[in-house]
Amino acid sequence: MLLHSNILGVGKPFVILHGFLGMSDNWKTLGTQFSEEGFQVHLLDQRNHGRSFHDAEFNYEVLVEDLKQYCDVNNLTNMVLLGHSMGGKTAMLFAATYPEMVSKLIVADISPRFYPVHHDAILEGLSALNFNELSSRGEADEALSHFISDQGIRMFLLKNLYWVEKGQLGLRINLEVLKNEVAEVGEPLPSYARFDKDTLFLRGDRSEYIGIEDERIIKNHFSKANVVTISNAGHWLHAENPKDFFEAVINFVNS
């Protein structure tokens, strides 16, 4: 089974991987901007997300092999690879496993280290949505607000809503598998994993995902890594400050 993608532009391959509970559509605006800089941008939905296939197996090893299969089918080599959060972990492991396929690596707001499960309220809220009773996005937002106070996070999550059929809403994500396997999202990069080409780690100045102590861990795996801070941004730095995020990425890939 092949990952679903949205391909924009022509030129050097540039693959983008979304984070946990996200989808390729989250990256469409930035993807279009990157394509206008001379790249063929591939916005991918990882398994159990977006329009890609659902499967009970979910860990970084299979996410990497999904990406490898996609690249082989589309003849992608010497590519720029960008991943955010969970997608950043996939990108790190892919680059370490298949370094000959990646020219430059960009990791957005995630470190190679272990992260404890911290999506409990989000998963509880999504699980509580009763689509036999909900008939609009507004009603779903109201229901979700009892679990998640941050409107921005709710808007991000509700992008997963779609009309299964007329009058029947549903979620594109494979919620049951993601709930069961959520611990996999926090798994660290294997200790042996190395990638020795140009790598950029971007962190939000209001995010706690990459701290000072993470810089040593990053250097252990990525010898040519630079860590750059995006101002006025939290974990969703590409959405919160897209201008500075875009400039940091373009300056890196064109250097």
C-alpha positions in Angstrom: 0.0 0.0 0.0 1.3 3.4 -1.0 1.1 6.6 1.0 -1.2 9.3 -0.2 0.5 12.5 -1.3 0.0 15.9 -2.8 2.7 16.8 -5.3 3.4 20.4 -6.0 5.8 21.9 -8.6 8.8 20.6 -10.5 12.5 20.4 -9.6 14.6 18.8 -6.8 12.6 16.5 -4.6 11.5 18.0 -1.3 9.5 15.6 1.0 7.5 16.9 4.0 6.2 14.7 6.8 3.5 16.0 9.2 3.3 15.3 12.9 1.1 13.1 15.1 -2.6 13.6 14.3 -1.7 15.9 11.5 -1.9 15.5 7.7 -0.4 16.7 4.5 -3.0 19.4 4.1 -1.4 21.2 7.1 1.6 21.9 4.9 -0.1 23.0 1.7 0.6 26.8 2.0 4.3 26.3 2.9 4.6 23.5 0.4 3.3 25.8 -2.4 5.9 28.4 -1.3 8.7 25.8 -1.4 7.6 24.6 -4.9 7.8 28.2 -6.2 11.5 28.1 -5.2 12.2 25.3 -7.7 11.4 22.2 -5.8 9.0 19.3 -6.5 7.3 19.1 -3.1 5.8 15.9 -1.9 3.3 16.4 1.0 2.7 12.9 2.5 0.1 11.5 4.8 1.8 8.9 7.0 -0.1 5.7 7.7 -3.2 6.0 9.9 -3.3 9.7 9.1 -5.0 11.8 6.4 -6.0 9.9 3.3 -3.3 7.2 3.7 -4.1 3.6 4.5 -5.0 2.3 8.0 -3.0 -0.5 9.5 -2.7 -2.0 13.0 1.1 -1.8 12.9 2.5 1.6 13.9 6.1 2.4 14.8 9.0 4.4 13.3 10.4 1.3 11.5 7.3 0.8 9.4 6.9 4.6 8.9 10.4 4.6 7.5 9.7 1.7 5.2 6.4 3.4 4.0 8.5 6.4 3.0 11.1 4.2 1.3 8.5 2.5 -0.8 7.0 5.8 -1.7 10.4 7.2 -2.8 11.2 4.1 -4.8 7.8 4.2 -6.7 8.3 7.9 -7.4 12.0 7.6 -8.2 13.0 10.1 -5.5 16.7 10.4 -4.7 19.0 13.1 -3.5 16.0 14.8 -1.8 15.5 17.4 0.9 13.6 15.8 3.8 11.6 17.8 6.3 9.6 16.3 9.2 7.7 18.0 12.1 7.4 16.3 15.5 6.5 12.6 14.8 7.3 13.3 11.2 10.7 14.6 12.4 11.4 11.3 14.1 10.5 9.4 10.9 12.7 11.7 8.9 15.6 11.2 11.3 15.4 7.5 11.2 14.9 7.4 7.4 18.0 9.7 6.9 20.1 7.4 9.2 18.9 4.3 7.5 19.0 5.5 3.9 21.6 8.4 3.9 22.3 8.0 0.2 18.7 9.1 -0.6 18.8 12.4 1.5 20.9 15.4 0.6 19.7 17.7 3.4 17.6 17.0 6.5 15.3 19.4 8.4 13.7 18.5 11.7 11.0 20.7 13.2 10.7 20.9 17.0 11.6 17.4 18.1 14.8 15.8 19.5 16.1 12.3 19.0 15.4 11.5 22.7 12.6 9.7 24.4 9.3 11.6 25.1 6.7 10.4 27.6 3.1 10.0 26.5 1.5 13.5 26.7 -1.5 13.3 24.3 -3.9 11.9 26.8 -6.4 14.8 26.9 -6.4 15.1 23.1 -7.0 11.4 22.5 -9.7 11.3 25.2 -11.4 14.3 23.6 -11.3 12.8 20.1 -12.6 9.5 21.5 -15.5 11.2 23.1 -16.8 12.7 19.9 -20.2 11.0 19.2 -20.8 11.3 15.4 -24.3 9.9 15.8 -25.1 13.2 17.6 -22.7 15.7 16.0 -23.8 17.3 12.7 -21.4 20.2 12.2 -17.8 21.3 12.9 -19.1 23.8 15.4 -20.8 21.1 17.4 -17.6 19.0 17.3 -15.5 22.0 18.4 -17.9 22.6 21.3 -17.7 18.9 22.4 -13.9 19.0 22.1 -13.6 22.2 24.1 -14.5 20.2 27.3 -11.2 18.4 26.9 -9.0 20.9 25.2 -9.2 24.6 26.0 -6.7 25.9 23.4 -8.7 26.8 20.3 -5.7 26.6 18.0 -5.1 23.0 19.0 -8.8 22.2 18.5 -8.7 23.8 15.0 -5.7 21.7 14.2 -7.4 18.5 15.4 -10.7 19.2 13.7 -8.9 19.3 10.3 -9.3 15.5 10.6 -13.1 15.9 10.3 -14.7 14.9 7.0 -18.1 14.0 5.6 -18.2 10.2 5.4 -21.5 10.6 3.6 -24.2 13.3 3.6 -25.0 14.2 7.1 -22.4 11.8 8.7 -19.1 13.2 10.0 -16.1 11.1 10.8 -12.3 11.3 11.5 -9.7 10.5 8.9 -7.2 9.3 11.5 -7.2 5.7 12.6 -8.0 6.7 16.2 -8.1 3.3 17.8 -4.7 2.2 16.5 -3.2 5.6 17.4 -4.6 5.4 20.9 -3.2 1.9 21.3 0.2 2.7 19.9 0.7 6.3 21.1 3.7 5.3 23.2 5.5 4.5 19.9 5.4 8.2 19.0 7.8 9.1 21.9 10.3 6.3 21.2 13.9 7.6 20.9 16.1 7.3 17.8 18.2 4.1 18.1 21.5 4.8 19.7 23.4 3.6 16.6 21.6 5.9 14.2 23.8 8.5 12.5 23.5 10.9 9.6 26.6 12.9 8.7 25.2 15.3 6.1 23.9 18.9 6.6 21.0 18.9 9.1 18.9 21.7 10.5 16.9 21.4 13.7 14.3 24.2 14.2 12.7 24.8 17.5 10.0 27.3 18.7 11.1 29.7 21.4 7.9 28.9 23.3 8.3 25.2 22.9 9.9 22.8 25.4 10.5 20.0 22.9 14.1 20.9 22.2 16.0 22.2 25.3 19.7 23.1 25.8 20.4 19.5 27.0 19.0 18.2 23.7 21.7 19.8 21.6 24.3 17.3 22.8 22.0 14.4 22.0 21.4 15.9 18.5 25.1 16.2 17.9 25.6 12.6 18.9 23.4 11.5 16.0 23.8 14.3 13.5 27.4 15.6 13.3 26.6 18.5 11.0 23.5 19.7 12.8 22.7 23.3 13.5 19.9 24.2 15.9 18.0 27.4 15.1 15.3 29.0 17.2 12.1 30.4 15.5 10.8 33.4 17.5 7.1 33.8 18.5 6.4 30.2 18.0 5.5 27.1 20.0 5.5 23.4 19.0 3.5 24.2 15.7 6.2 26.7 14.7 5.5 26.3 11.0 1.9 27.4 11.5 2.6 30.0 14.2 5.5 31.8 12.5 5.4 30.6 8.8 7.4 33.6 7.5 10.5 32.9 9.7 10.1 29.2 9.3 10.1 29.5 5.5 13.1 31.8 5.5 15.1 29.5 7.8 14.4 26.4 5.6 15.1 28.1 2.3 18.3 29.7 3.5 19.4 26.2 4.7 18.5 24.2 1.5 20.0 26.9 -0.7 23.3 27.2 1.2 
